[in-house]
Amino acid sequence: MRGGTDMIIRIEETAAERSEPDAARRVSDGSSPSFTAPALFTYRLLIEYDGTEYHGWQVQPGYPTIQAALEDALSTALRGKIPVTGSGRTDAGVHARGQVAHFHVPTPVEPYRLQASLNGILPPDIVIRAIDRTTAAFHARFDALDRRYHYYLSEAPCAIDRFSRTWIRQPLDFDLMNKTAKSIIGSLDFNAFCRIRSETKNRVCTVTEAVWIQEHIHEWYFRIVADRFLHGMVRALTGTMIEIGRGKRPPDDIRRVLDSRDRREAGPAAPARGLVLEEVRYAG
């Protein structure tokens, strides 16, 4: 952790009270209480992070995660345990430029001061880009309209971007890959591109954009926008399209894989380091 910080407020609620912030407290005999829970103030975080050293977003006992680092930093700045809810999980090694999360506090805070405090506490590979107060009903995950991911590839070795771009040693046919990408646009069952052990039962996602874009000579990225993403979905899609770009699969094979609903029919997942959550979009 980096050096000093201003302490913003002191949180006096118990852990049990914070676990159900919008529900009335219950009395010891189990009957309904005669009072209403105090109003809470909701704040939204815009977060950028390099996921190289982390086991993904979600808290995992014994492993460093983005969520755990944020909750520890908030607890230090606000002098009380503050749960954080993200717009969605990112896998181990995956990065974000536009992750969104929210948290509740019983006393209003000054966003600019809190942002400065958190950036003084957090390690340098996690940065709070913005904090703003939002409505009490706002939910970072359930209110999101869509998410945008980019998967970055390079056809030549790179030094500066080596932890955020995957080097592909064999030239790829990106025209062919773009034709393939068009076939995943729409509301489709992406079971074949989801990790087998995923707990998600609904595997239908609505993809509104899927395209390969050239940034510079030898440098490309896959831009995909959808209302939701399954565990490992973008990396599995990318890995399958890379095989198509190498001529190892026919151009229309991705439709066959989709219809199979079998993860074993898809290609290997592309490495985590090339994947970045770029934006989460909300109404208004």
Secondary structure, 3 states (H helix, E strand, C coil): CCCCCCCCCCCCCCHHHHHCCCCCCCCCCCCCCCCCCCCCEEEEEEEEECHHHCCCCCCECCECCHHHHHHHHHHHHHCCCCCCEECCCCCCCCEEEEEEEEEEECCCCCHHHHHHHHHHHCCCCEEEEEEEEECCCCCCCCCCCEEEEEEEEECCCCCCCCCCCEECCCCCCHHHHHHHHHCCCEEEECHHHCCCCCCCCCCEEEEEEEEEEEEECCEEEEEEEECCCCCCHHHHHHHHHHHHHCCCCCCCHHHHHHHHCCHHHCCCCCCHHHEEEEEEECCC
